[in-house]
Amino acid sequence: MSLFDTSPVSVAGRGVRSAPLAERMRPRTLDEFVGQEHLLGPGKPLRVAIERDDATSMIFWGPPGTGKTTLAKIVAERTQASFIEFSAVMSGIKEIKAVMVEAEKAAGFGSRTILFVDEIHRFNKAQQDAFLPYVERGTIRLIGATTENPSFEINAALLSRCRVYTLVALTEQQIVGLLTRALTDSERGLGTSGVAAEDQALATIASYSSGDARNALNALDVAAKLAEGRGEKLITKALAAEALQRRVLLYDKKGEQHYDIISALHKSVRNSDPDASLYWLGRMLEAGEDPMYVARRVVRMAVEDIGLAAPEALNLCLSAKDAMHFLGHPEGELALAQAVVYLALAPKSNAVYTAYGAVQADIEATAAEPVPLHLRNAPTKLMKELDYGRDYQYAHDVEGRVADMECLPPSLVGRRYYLPTNEGREKLLAQRMEEIARIRRRNGSAGIEP
């Protein structure tokens, strides 16, 4: 469209029958929009900004299919502005400057221009800098969409002139609602086709969509066409699986299968079986489980079952979690596979896990005794007069850097919580504890030898 055409973009006009279902069903108003209640609910920040026609430039950050482009188009329609879509994949500095020049001319005629830049994170520093003077002068209202963290991908100068709104993946219930609406909508959806769907079919599509509304609606469109091509009027779970081009595994993310399979994964890792660990990991991921849920459980395994026998396991698992978040499906799943194999083969120790459980039990069962005076902080004269910090021994000033000083409350003196194993790195820690005990004895400590 021309920059000098001041008529707003028509969202309804995009509903031609030849367009993909996801495009036809694109929400036209805020009331049709599903999800992002934290931004668009009554009185929430983005809704208020749109309803007040706030001219601030914005960055929409979130996963694919969460409504970033749709929100930009709704903003354009609400503000009666010219709407220009700009792809960071297809455009360069030359195109940016040409659009900016035309936007300035349009502003001279009283026309407002919203420039929507999809995948703005793909622009380099020079390309992003080209927007700065126009955004600052108000020549354009920039709305950028990105799946990457703006703090890392958007120049600080440009970011400071934009308001960042974080969108989240839609829930499966929200996706099912969108699919149901598409099935019954006779104007833009599949209502005139007479095709219906089993609840399990819609749940299957929602499960595999990973919160991506576009992905889910396109899968429903394929399933409906498959049904019509076979003279059928019902989309079954099997047909939905065929449309997704994946075999639907027996798996319920909220039910017994969910807990059984994560249990099988955890116990296979604990039993040092890398093959079974990989299998159960694959079963979960291929069935559509949230990979970040799996990543959290893998981190838990590192601290519960590997512990200080191989302390590097925790860092490896945290890195795998970050890689999964950064790469997404399917590449990130290899990072989780790598972490699981390492955990399975690593030496095992639950000594810290057991020790902390014992600490919790003692805290629950014993009185909350005051901190011993010699361990208390004494920042004031009064506290010193009350013997706060008296007889405290600074470990660095004594032989072996182990002071003759009890650090537990009186009722727990001599209590042992951490009992290291002889596995992996923990064997060295056990030797160190024995050395500490010898130094304490030599320094006249009353502590109990490990």
DANORCOR-V76024 format. One record per helix or strand of 3 or more residues. SS is the DSSP state (H for helix, E for strand). FROM is the first residue (numbers start at 1). LEN is the number of residues. If there is no record, write none. Layout:
# DANORCOR-V76024
ss = {SS SS}
from = {FROM FROM}
len = {LEN LEN}
This chain:
# DANORCOR-V76024
ss = {H H H H E H E H E H H E H H E H H H H H H H H H H H H H H H H H}
from = {12 21 37 45 57 68 82 93 113 120 125 141 150 156 162 172 191 199 213 237 256 274 291 312 331 351 373 381 395 399 410 426}
len = {3 4 4 7 5 12 6 16 6 3 13 6 4 4 5 13 3 11 17 8 15 13 20 16 15 15 3 5 3 3 3 17}
